[in-house]
Amino acid sequence: MRNLSVRSSEAAKNTSILIEETIKAVVNGNEIANKTYATLTNIVASSKDAADTVGEISRASEEQSIAVEQIKAGVEQIAAVVQVNFAAADKAAEASENLFSQANALNDLVCGFNF
């Protein structure tokens, strides 16, 4: 009977140790779960921040695209004005050459008269 009592006492002691270890493991698991939750919460927040940043970049790119189109339109207008100015300058140069030729012809006529 004494043996049974000793074994029963040891079994109770082992059971008590197992219960304590299980409680420690549960507490440790709970701490790990809390840390995991906090980490996942941070990841979600960081993902939201990254998505917001990507959205801002997208909006800025759209604005830049609009600005580039406006600049392109302005450059095209300048090119058109330059072409018009070039055509006008070409006509003015042609008129100047004609006027110079006519002035020379008139000069020759006037020189033909001896005063």
C-alpha positions in Angstrom: 0.0 0.0 0.0 2.8 2.3 0.7 4.1 1.9 -2.8 0.7 2.9 -4.2 0.8 6.0 -2.0 4.3 6.9 -3.1 3.3 6.4 -6.8 0.1 8.4 -6.3 2.0 11.2 -4.7 4.6 11.2 -7.5 1.8 11.2 -10.1 0.1 14.1 -8.4 3.4 15.9 -8.3 4.0 15.2 -12.0 0.5 16.2 -12.8 1.0 19.5 -10.9 4.2 20.1 -12.8 2.5 19.4 -16.1 -0.3 21.8 -15.2 2.2 24.5 -14.3 4.1 24.0 -17.5 0.9 24.0 -19.5 -0.2 27.3 -17.8 3.2 28.7 -18.7 2.9 27.5 -22.2 -0.6 29.0 -22.5 0.6 32.3 -21.1 3.6 32.3 -23.5 1.2 31.4 -26.4 -1.0 34.3 -25.4 1.9 36.7 -25.4 3.0 35.4 -28.8 -0.6 35.8 -30.1 -0.7 39.4 -28.7 2.7 40.2 -30.3 1.5 38.7 -33.6 -1.7 40.7 -33.5 0.3 43.9 -32.9 2.7 43.1 -35.7 -0.2 42.3 -38.1 -1.9 45.6 -37.1 1.3 47.5 -37.9 1.5 45.7 -41.2 -2.0 46.6 -42.1 -1.4 50.3 -41.2 1.9 50.3 -43.2 0.0 48.8 -46.2 -2.6 51.5 -45.9 0.1 54.2 -45.8 1.8 52.6 -48.8 -1.5 52.5 -50.7 -2.1 56.2 -49.8 1.4 57.1 -51.0 0.8 55.2 -54.3 -2.5 57.1 -54.7 -0.7 60.4 -54.2 2.0 59.4 -56.7 -0.7 58.5 -59.2 -2.5 61.9 -58.7 0.8 63.7 -59.1 1.6 61.8 -62.2 -1.8 62.7 -63.7 -1.2 66.4 -62.8 2.2 66.2 -64.5 0.7 64.6 -67.5 -1.8 67.4 -67.8 1.0 70.0 -67.4 3.1 68.3 -70.1 0.1 68.4 -72.5 -0.4 72.1 -71.7 3.3 72.7 -72.4 3.1 70.7 -75.6 0.1 72.8 -76.7 2.0 76.0 -75.9 5.1 74.8 -77.8 2.9 74.0 -80.8 1.4 77.5 -80.7 4.8 79.0 -80.5 5.9 76.8 -83.5 2.8 78.0 -85.4 3.6 81.7 -84.6 7.3 81.2 -85.6 6.1 79.7 -89.0 3.8 82.7 -89.5 6.6 85.1 -88.6 9.0 83.2 -90.9 6.6 83.4 -93.8 6.0 87.2 -93.1 9.8 87.7 -92.9 10.3 85.8 -96.1 7.6 88.0 -97.8 9.2 91.1 -96.3 12.6 90.1 -97.6 11.1 89.4 -101.1 9.3 92.8 -101.0 12.5 94.4 -99.9 14.4 92.9 -102.8 11.7 94.0 -105.3 11.8 97.5 -103.8 15.6 97.5 -104.1 15.4 96.4 -107.7 12.8 99.1 -108.5 14.9 101.7 -106.7 17.9 100.7 -108.8 15.8 100.9 -111.9 14.4 104.3 -110.9 17.9 105.5 -110.1 19.0 104.4 -113.6 16.1 106.2 -115.2 16.8 109.4 -113.2 20.5 109.2 -114.0 19.5 108.9 -117.7 18.2 112.5 -117.5 21.0 114.9 -117.4 20.1 118.0 -115.5 
